[in-house]
Amino acid sequence: MGRYLIRRALISAVTLLAISMVVFSILALAPGDPLAGFATNPNVTPELRERLRDQLGINDPIHIRYVKWGREYLQGNWGQSFQTKGPVRDYIVGRVPVTLIVIGSSLLLSVVIAIPIGVISAIKQYSAFDQISTTFAFLGFSLPTFFTGLLAILLFSVKLDWLPFVYDSQVNGFWGNFKQSIMPICVLGLAGAAQLTRFVRASMLETINQDYVRTARAKGLREKTVVLFHAMRNAMIPVVTIIALQIPTIFGGAVVTEQIFRVPGIGSALISAIGGADTPVVMAITFGVAILVVLFNVIADVLYAVLDPRIKMG
C-alpha cells in the first residue's frame, strides 16, 4: 500500500503540473483584456493602463507569468482578482460555505434517494415499481438542470409563490436560508439521483445473480439478511467509487444551476471570472478542482481495495 501511494503521489504531481500548464496557457492565449473596463474611463489614461498592466504582470511572457503564478500558488498566495481588486483567496473562500451547503446537500439528497430506489428496483426487477422508477430515472437523466430549474421557478415561484427564485446572501436565519435553498438543492439532487439510481440498479442486478448470493439463500438465511449483508455490500463497491469521484464537484459548484438561481457560489464566480478575463480567479478555481479530482481518484482506489479484499495494491 505504501509503495502504491508513493507511486500515485508522483503520478498525481506530474498530472497536476500538466493540467496547470494547459489551463494557464489557454487562459493566457484566450481573447479578452482584464483591464478593458478602464478603456471607457476618461480618468484612466493609456499610460496609466500600461503601467497597471506592467504591475500586474499582464505584459510579461507566458512562461514568466506561469512561473510567478506557480510560485505564489505554492506559497498560498492566489494573487489579486482583476475584478474585485482584492485577494483571490478571500474572494473564493467567502463563497465556499454557500456552495458547500447547496451542492453538498444536493449530493446527500441524491445518495439518500438513489440507493434505496436502485436496490428495490433491482430486487423487484420488471415490477411496476421498477418500471416507474426507471422511467423517472431516464427523465431526470435526460432533462438538463437549466430546464428543470426554470420549470421549478415557473411553478413554485411565479405560479404558486411559495419559494423565492433568487438566492439572497443577505438573508439571515435558518428558515430564510433553508427556504431559498430548497429549489437549487432539489433540482441538483434529483438530477444526481436519477443518474446514480441507474448505477445502483445495474450493480445490484449483477450482484444478486452471483453464486454466493444463491448459496446464502440456500442456507436458509432471511431475504433481508441476504440483500443487506451479502448482495448490497458488494454492489455498493462501484457506487462508492462513483460517489467519491463526485465529491470534488461540490467544491467546484454547479455552474448552470448557480446561474439560474443566482446562488453566490463558486460556480457563479467562475462564470463571472471567465467573462471578465479574471485569470487569477479562474486558475484558482479550476486548478483547485483539479487537485480535488486527482486526490479523490486516489481515495476512490483505496476505498475500492478496502471494500474488496480481492484487490491487491502493490
N, C-alpha and C positions, 0 to 999 in steps of 0.2 A: 504493500500500500504506500509506503514511504517513497519508494522509487517511482511509483506511478504518479504521485502528487508532484514530485520534483520535475518529472518529465512534462507533465501537463502545465506546470507553472512556467517552464521555459517556452513551451509552445504558445501558451497564452500571452506571454510577454511579446513574442515576435508577432503574433496575430494583432495585438493591440497597437504595436508600433506601425504595422502596415495599415491598419484602419485609420489611425491618426493622420498618417501621411496622405492617404487617399482623400479623406474628408477635408483636410486643411487645403489641399491643392484644389479641390473642386470649389470650395468656398472662395479661395483667393482668385481663381480664374472666372468666377461667375460674374455676370454683369451687375452693376449697381454700385453706388457710391454712398458709404455711410454718412458722409457729410453733405449729401445733396440738399438736405433741408436748409443749409446755410446759403445756398445759391440765391434764394429769394429774399434773404435778409439783407437790406441795404447797409446795415451796421457792420456786416462782416465782409471785409474786402477780400479780393482774391489772394492777396499776400498773406492775410491772416489765415485763410483757409489752408494755404500751402504750409504755413507754419504749424498749424494744428495737425495736418497730415504727417509732417515730419515728427512731431512729438508723439503721436500715436503709433508711429512706425508703419503707416499705410504705404508710404513710398519706398520702403525697403524691399529688396528682392524676396521672393517667396521662401527660399531656403533660410534666409536670415530671420524672417518673421516666424517660420516654423520652429527654429531652434529657440528663439526667445520665448515663444508660447510654451514649448515643451518644458523648458527650464522653470518657468514661472508656475506651470501646472503642477509639476512635481513638488514644488515648494508650497502648494496650497493656495497660490495666488492665481485666480482665474481671469485676471485682467479687469479692465474697465469697460462697461457697456457703452456703446456709441449712442444709444438711445436715451437711457436713463442717466447717463453721466456718472453712475455710481458703480461700486464693486459688483462684478457679476455674481460672485459667491453670495452676497447678501440678497441680491435680486432673486436668485434661484431658490435659495434656502427659504425665503419668505413665502414661496409658492408651494413648497413641498407638502406642508400639512394639508392643504386643500386637496391636492392630488392624491395623497395617501388615503384620506377619508373617503373620497368619492370613488376612485379607481380600486382601492383596496376593498372597500365594501362591496363593490360590484363583482370582484373576483370571488370573494367569500360567498356571495349570493349565488353565483353560477355553480360553485362547487356543491353547496348545500342542495341545490335543485337537481343538478345533473347526476350525482352519484346514486341517490335512491331511485330516480326515474329510470336511469340506464340499467340498473341492476334488475328492477322489477320487469322492465321491458324484455330483458334477456331471459329471465325465468319464465315469463308468460309470453313466449315468442308467438307471433301471429294472432294474439288475442286482440280484443277491442282496445284495451289499454295500450298495447304495443303499437297498434296501427295509429291511434290518436296521437300518442307521444312522438312517434316517428314523423307524422305529418307536421306537427308543430315544430319539431326539431329542424326539419327541412325548410320550413317557412322562416324560422328565426335565423337559420344559417344563410339563407338566400337574400333576405332583406337587409340592406345596408343600414347602419346606425343613423345616418343622416336622414333617411326616410322615416324610420320608426321614431326618431327623436322629434321630427316635425309633426308626425301624427299625434304623438303624446302631447305636444304643445297645443295643437288644434283642439284636442279632446278635453284635456284636463285643465288647460289654462284659458283658452278662448271660449270654448263651448260651456264647460261646467264651472269654470272659475274656481277650481279647487286648489290649484298649486301655482306658484309663481313660475314664469317661464324664463326669467333671467336671474342668474345667481348673483346675489348681492353680498359682497365680502364685508360690508358694514353691519350686517345683521348680527345681533347678539342673542345669546340664549340658545338652549338646546333645541327647543321646539322649532324656532325660526330657521335654524341651520338644517335641522332634520327635514323640515317641510320642503325647503328649496333644493335639497339633495335627492329627494325621492325619485324624480324623473330621470336625471342622468344615471343614478345608480341602477334603476330598473332597466333602462334601455341597454346599458352596457352589460348588466348581469344576465339578462335574458338572452342577449346575443351570445355571450360566452357560454351560457348553459346549453344553448342549442348545439353548439359545436362540441362541447365536452360530453354531452349525452351520447352522441354517436360513438365516441371513443370508448366510453364506459360500456355501452351495449355490445359493441363489437368484441371488446376484450373479454367481457363476461361470457358471451356466446362461445368463444373459443375455449374458455376455461372449463365451463360446465360439461363439456363433452370429453374431457380428459379421462384417462383410465383411473387415476387416483380419486376422482370425484365419484365415479361409479363404484369403486371399491368402498369408499366411505359410506355410500348409500347401502351397499350390500351388507355391511357390518351392522346395519340397523340403526345408524345414527339418525337423529331427527333432521328433517329437511332444513330447518333453520340453522342448525349447527353445521351442516354440510355447506350451506351457502355462505355463512359468515366466516367460518374458520378454515375452510378448505378452498372453495372456489373464489370467493371475493378477495381473499388475501393475495392470491397470485394474480388475479385480474387487475388489481389496483397498481401493480408494478409499473406498467407503461403509463397509466393515468397519473401517477405521482410524478413521473418524469415530465409529462406534458405540463402539469400544474407548476412544477419547479421552473420550467422554461418560460412560463407566462408571468412569473413574479416580476422580472425586470420591466415589463410593460407598465406596472403600477407606477414606477418612478418616472417613466417616460411620458406618462399621461396619455389621455385619449384625445388625439389632435382634433378629430372631427366632432366628437361629442362635446368637448370643452368649448369649441367654437359655437356650436348650436345653442348651448345653454349659457354661454358667456361665463363659464367657470374659470376663475383666475388661477389656473394651474400651470403645470409645466408644459402641457401640450399647446395651450394658447400662447404661452411665452415663446415657444419655438416658432410658431407661425408668425408672430409679430416680429421676431428677430430675423427670420428669413426675408420677410417683406421689407425690413429696414436695413438689410445688409449688415446686421449686427453680428459680425463674425465671432467675437469672443463668447457671446451668449449661445450661439448655435453650436460652436465647438464644445463648450462646457456641457451642454445637454446631450448632444449626440455621442460624444466620447464617454460621458458618464454612463449612458445607457449601454454602450458597447462593453464597458468594463463589467457591468452587472450581467449582461448576457453571457460573456465568457465565464464569469465566476459561477453563475448558476448552471452552466453547462457542466462544469466540473462537479458541482454539488449533486446534480441530477445523476451523473455517472456513479458517484459514490453511493447515493441512495439506492440506485439500481442494484449495486453489489450487496448492500446491506439487506435489502428486501429479498434478494435471490441469492442464496449461498452458493449456487452452482457457478456463478460468475466470479472468476478469479482476476485480480488485478496484479499485474507484475510490475 
